Structures are given as C-alpha cells and as structure tokens.
C-alpha cells in the first residue's frame, strides 16, 4: 500500500445556497489533496451534503415539496459549483444515501450495546436554525448565543450519549497532541470548554420525522449532528473495517469553519472513542469571511456568490485570491478592489509578465529553442538556490496549512526572476556575439525557474499551471520528481506566451 492521505470538508447543509465560505473550505482541501497527489500519495478527498433535520423539513414544507425533493434540487448547486471551481474530490457523500444510513444505524446500535446510549427525557432551550440545545445560563436574553435568534423551550423523550464519560480521555488526548486541534486559539477554546465539564448529549428527536430512524424505536430520529459527523467514516465503508476504512482512517486533516468547531472537536472524538476508532490526526478550523467589513447575511444582501465571481474574474484568479489574501485560520474580508489589486499586481504584473518576457526573449534570440546552460555565475547560482528553496518552503507551509505563506514563497521566486532578468540584461548580452553562450544560460535559468514555479502552482491554479507549462514545452501531470532543477532539456521548443491574466480596469460600479 502506498502512502495515503485522507482529507475532508464539512458536509454542507442543503438549506443553504453555496457561498464564499463553502468555497473557501473546499478549495483549501482541494489544494492540499492535489499537492499530496503530486507528492505521490494515494489521496482520498471527501466532501458532500448534510440533508436531514428540522430546518430542511420546515423549508421543504414552506416550498411545497418533500425534504428529499428539496435536497435533490439543492445538492446540484453544490456539485455544479465544485465542478466550476475545479474541485477534484474523490467522493461526494449525501446523508440520504443508503450507505450512510446503514453506517449511522450501526454506529448508534454499537454505542448503545456498549452502554453509552440510554433513553431519558430532555428539557432545554432549542435553537432550530443551529439545531442546538442550550442551557438557560448559556442564552443571551433568551436568544441563541451563536446566531442571536429566538430559542424555544422543548421537553421530549430522548436518547442520550454518555459524553460526560469521555471528558477526561478527551482532555488527555488534546493535551498530549498539540496538532489535534488547530490553530492554537481554537485548541485553547476547546480545552476551556471541556474543562468546564461535559454533559451527556441528547442524540435523538421526536418532534419531526425527517432523519434516520433510531434503531429499534420508530418514534425517534437520530440527531442531525450524530448523523452528519458519521459521514467521515460511512464514506469509507463503515461498518466494514476492511478496504477504505482500513486504508485511510484516521483522517489526516479535517477542515471546518470555526462555527462548527465544538461539534468536531468535542462530540465527534467522543463518538469515536466509544466506537473504539482512532481519532482524526488534525482538525483545523479556519476563520470567517466578511464582505467589505460587514458580516455576510441574506438581509444585507451581501452574500458573495462564487459563481458570479468565477464568471467575472476566472476560476484561477478566485482560487488564488481566496488562499493568498488571508492566513488560513484567521478571519478575512472580501472586497472587489482587493481582488482586482491581486489580479493586476500578482497575476498580471508579476506572474504573467515574467512568462511573457522570457518566452519572447527566447523567440527573439534563439528561435524559441532552449540552449544548453554552460558555466553558471554567482547570480545564476543565487537564483537557482532561491528557486530550489521555494520547493521546501511550499512543502513545510502546506504541512502547516499555511496556504498564504506557501503562495508568498512562490511569489518571492517570481519576483526574483523579474529582478534576475533586469540585472543580467539579456538584451545587452544579445548585442555582443561573444556573449551568445552566456545569453543562452541566462534565458535557460529564467525558463527553468518558471517550470518549477508552475509545478508548485499546479495545486493552487491548475489551469494556469498547465498553460504555463505548455508554453514552456512541458507536458504530463505534475509530480514530485519534476521539482528538481535542470530537467528542462536543451532543444525544447518554447512558445511565446499570451497574457495569462489581462489587467482589469477598476470601475466604481463593480
């Protein structure tokens, strides 16, 4: 079995329209999956949709359709957006699929057989939009502390999971594994929450029908979070322990938004402990996107619609901007002016300009044919070392999920390339026939550095990377062995590049 890597996004709720936040998590997972594939790993990248619960049932009733009809309609929006965003996932799970229902029923039965699920009665304040119960002390003016909407007091028979039983084991695991919850601020938040004490968790509902029936009791449906979280193992074939579950579990990285951290870093690990399954290696909660300084909301009509952005600016510009603009883990602000600035400055001026200059020069001076590099001087060696260092920097940054830093290190090579051209002045060398071999070496160094740059860019901007490599006479899927210096063969035919990213004129009406 080759080296494996399992990465997940949350499964997205079908009572929502895909927005920039969904795109952000899924894109980050896609970049990591593509990078690991390039490094030779066998990758399993899972995404999907969460389709049960009271919110879906209510929305379907309002729309005059069945919950499944609503889910079937909305799931297509997510799948279409992932195709448009060039997301290369391995599997797309829906919680309405039989494979998932079977796994959830087995998990529920297994935990009950172990004495970790029991029947009792629940009374507390319930927030329907968040699908969450709160104690009265947690409420703020009797409103949900997460979404600030009204709650209602509910009393019902419920199955409970003995989450309190796993408090000390979870605490010990978090303390012994600093990488388990990231970034550090989120880890501290969960440590504080667990130390305050875990209560047993209500994991069934009787007030609505849209969900997986609790095994052996038709009056109860399984709580939507118990149902949803299990997707990470049901997609691997759970309860079958052979095959994908054996090969890929535990997950290497589970990427989520910070609003669902508690479910993933407290509920999920305790379910797994009860089931006797290993915990994921890393849960990483990223920040939220605001828009022009304001929180995204339907009422403000400022929800950033990714399809519109892709149509207007192109898929790779959006992929680049989302991961470059904000360090992964922190909150970020979206603005059209910041996006246009990135396109004009980073993509048109830096990246595109260097490719245009170097491919034009080799056409002009050598008819587009790569020359054999001869003796490299100090400036050549320095530029080569800078390019090679970026390969290691990108790897270490992506191990930390520091996407912005990884891109920054690639752009430092691009800037060094433009500076190298200015300092070696090929146009001056071309005037002296005695400098012909030196000219060939300089142009070789510029082109070879870019070949490596476009390989490093391929997980982030797959289409742009392919175009760049095509201009450089390089074909084939990017792989780790292509990141070495010196693979651009003399005699290769280079094509003069078109503008990869035309500049965008800023207008006040965007």
C-alpha positions, -999 to 999 in steps of 0.1 A, spaced: 0 0 0 14 34 -9 14 64 14 -22 75 20 -37 109 28 -74 114 38 -88 149 38 -124 161 45 -145 192 43 -177 195 64 -208 182 46 -227 213 37 -263 219 48 -288 218 19 -309 245 35 -283 270 23 -270 285 -10 -233 278 -17 -213 309 -7 -178 320 -4 -173 303 29 -182 269 15 -159 276 -15 -131 285 8 -130 253 29 -135 231 -2 -108 249 -21 -83 246 7 -90 208 9 -86 206 -29 -52 223 -29 -39 200 -2 -53 169 -20 -37 180 -53 -4 187 -36 -3 153 -19 -12 136 -51 17 154 -68 40 141 -39 29 106 -47 3 99 -20 -28 79 -26 -54 106 -17 -90 103 -6 -107 137 -6 -143 137 7 -170 164 6 -208 162 4 -241 174 18 -260 172 51 -296 166 42 -316 157 73 -330 177 102 -358 201 112 -346 230 91 -348 210 59 -382 197 68 -395 232 75 -380 247 44 -394 218 22 -429 223 38 -427 260 30 -417 253 -6 -444 227 -10 -421 198 -17 -408 168 1 -375 171 20 -358 147 -4 -370 168 -34 -355 199 -18 -322 181 -11 -321 167 -47 -326 202 -60 -301 220 -38 -273 193 -39 -269 201 -76 -259 237 -68 -230 224 -47 -219 198 -72 -221 223 -101 -201 249 -81 -174 224 -72 -171 215 -109 -168 252 -118 -142 258 -91 -122 229 -104 -125 208 -73 -111 173 -78 -128 153 -50 -127 115 -46 -162 111 -32 -193 131 -26 -215 117 2 -251 126 8 -266 117 42 -298 105 24 -277 77 7 -283 41 19 -246 35 26 -247 64 50 -279 54 68 -266 19 72 -234 32 88 -252 56 112 -276 29 123 -247 6 130 -228 32 150 -259 40 171 -266 3 178 -229 -3 186 -227 26 211 -260 15 227 -247 -21 231 -217 -6 249 -240 12 274 -231 46 260 -266 54 247 -296 54 270 -332 66 269 -341 96 291 -360 129 290 -347 162 278 -357 197 286 -338 228 274 -338 258 251 -336 248 215 -324 269 185 -339 254 153 -315 273 129 -285 259 147 -300 225 156 -286 230 191 -299 228 226 -287 254 252 -290 257 289 -307 289 302 -273 302 315 -259 300 280 -286 321 264 -282 358 258 -316 375 265 -331 341 258 -316 341 224 -291 316 209 -255 326 218 -243 315 183 -269 332 159 -288 356 182 -321 342 171 -350 333 195 -350 298 211 -379 278 224 -381 255 255 -386 219 245 -392 189 266 -392 155 250 -381 119 254 -346 115 240 -318 90 236 -286 103 253 -250 97 246 -227 94 277 -204 122 265 -195 130 302 -179 96 304 -152 106 279 -144 141 293 -110 131 309 -100 109 279 -107 137 255 -89 163 277 -58 139 279 -58 134 241 -60 172 234 -32 179 259 -10 151 246 -15 160 209 -9 198 202 -16 192 165 -50 177 171 -70 210 171 -56 239 152 -50 268 151 -38 272 187 -65 298 196 -92 272 187 -74 245 207 -74 267 238 -111 274 232 -119 237 233 -97 230 262 -116 256 282 -149 242 271 -140 206 281 -125 216 314 -158 233 323 -174 198 322 -192 177 295 -228 168 299 -244 138 283 -257 147 248 -292 144 235 -289 124 202 -324 119 191 -356 139 184 -393 131 184 -407 165 172 -401 159 135 -397 130 111 -370 140 85 -340 120 95 -326 85 101 -348 65 124 -332 54 157 -327 17 155 -354 -2 174 -375 29 181 -396 44 153 -407 74 174 -371 89 173 -349 102 146 -312 104 151 -300 139 160 -286 156 129 -251 161 142 -247 124 152 -259 116 117 -238 142 99 -205 136 117 -206 99 109 -202 107 72 -164 108 75 -164 70 82 -195 59 64 -180 72 31 -151 48 38 -174 19 40 -180 18 78 -190 -5 94 -169 -27 71 -134 -25 86 -115 -37 56 -110 -17 24 -110 21 25 -117 24 63 -86 3 70 -65 22 43 -75 58 51 -88 62 86 -79 81 108 -83 112 87 -51 132 82 -69 166 81 -105 176 87 -111 212 76 -140 231 90 -153 266 97 -148 278 133 -186 279 139 -188 241 139 -156 235 159 -173 222 191 -192 195 171 -160 183 155 -135 187 184 -158 175 213 -188 155 200 -170 137 172 -140 125 191 -161 112 220 -183 92 195 -152 77 180 -137 68 214 -170 50 223 -168 32 189 -132 22 195 -120 40 165 -88 62 163 -93 100 164 -85 122 133 -49 134 133 -59 170 128 -90 192 130 -83 227 115 -109 254 120 -105 284 97 -120 319 101 -150 336 86 -152 359 56 -167 393 60 -177 414 29 -164 450 27 -161 449 66 -196 435 72 -208 400 82 -224 381 53 -261 379 56 -291 375 34 -308 405 49 -279 428 40 -279 412 5 -241 410 6 -236 372 3 -207 367 -21 -218 343 -48 -189 323 -61 -204 315 -95 -207 352 -103 -171 358 -92 -158 330 -114 -177 342 -144 -164 377 -139 -127 371 -130 -119 335 -139 -116 304 -117 -78 306 -110 -79 342 -100 -106 333 -74 -86 303 -63 -55 324 -59 -72 353 -41 -91 332 -15 -59 314 -4 -34 343 -7 -54 372 8 -58 358 44 -37 334 65 -58 302 69 -73 302 104 -79 340 106 -109 359 97 -107 377 63 -125 405 45 -136 402 9 -136 432 -13 -137 435 -51 -110 462 -50 -86 438 -31 -94 411 -56 -87 433 -86 -55 445 -70 -43 409 -66 -51 401 -102 -34 432 -116 -3 431 -93 4 395 -85 -11 377 -116 -7 402 -145 23 422 -134 44 395 -117 35 361 -129 23 369 -164 49 395 -171 78 372 -164 65 344 -186 58 370 -214 93 385 -211 112 352 -211 93 334 -238 95 365 -260 133 367 -255 140 330 -264 119 335 -296 138 367 -305 173 354 -297 172 316 -303 141 310 -324 123 295 -294 148 267 -288 162 261 -253 200 263 -252 223 241 -231 233 261 -200 270 264 -196 290 278 -167 267 294 -141 279 325 -123 272 337 -88 240 355 -98 228 323 -116 236 301 -86 218 325 -62 187 325 -84 188 287 -87 191 284 -49 162 307 -44 140 286 -67 151 253 -50 145 267 -15 109 275 -25 102 238 -31 110 230 5 92 262 18 60 253 0 61 218 15 66 230 50 40 257 46 14 232 33 22 208 61 10 236 84 -19 245 62 -3 279 57 -16 284 22 -9 321 20 27 317 31 32 289 5 20 313 -22 41 341 -8 72 319 -11 64 311 -48 59 348 -55 93 356 -40 108 333 -67 87 351 -94 99 385 -81 135 372 -80 130 360 -117 120 395 -128 149 410 -109 173 384 -123 162 394 -159 167 431 -151 202 425 -136 215 401 -162 201 423 -190 197 397 -218 190 425 -243 225 439 -237 241 404 -239 224 399 -273 243 428 -288 276 410 -283 281 378 -303 308 367 -278 281 366 -251 258 342 -270 265 313 -247 261 335 -216 228 347 -231 216 311 -236 225 303 -199 206 333 -185 175 325 -205 177 288 -195 178 298 -158 147 321 -162 127 294 -180 138 265 -157 129 285 -126 94 291 -141 90 255 -150 94 247 -113 72 276 -103 43 264 -124 47 229 -110 44 244 -75 14 265 -86 -5 235 -100 -24 226 -68 -35 262 -64 -41 272 -100 -44 240 -121 -55 256 -154 -29 284 -152 -1 260 -143 -10 238 -173 -10 268 -197 24 280 -183 39 245 -186 25 242 -222 43 274 -232 74 260 -216 72 229 -238 64 207 -208 37 180 -208 24 154 -183 8 156 -149 29 174 -122 49 151 -99 74 154 -72 104 143 -94 97 173 -117 106 198 -89 143 193 -94 164 219 -112 179 210 -146 151 190 -162 143 215 -190 160 198 -219 181 218 -244 164 217 -278 129 221 -262 106 243 -283 92 272 -263 60 290 -274 56 328 -270 31 332 -242 -2 351 -245 -12 372 -215 -22 348 -187 -41 375 -168 -51 406 -186 -52 437 -164 -86 447 -151 -96 484 -151 -111 493 -117 -146 508 -121 -167 524 -94 -198 504 -104 -185 469 -95 
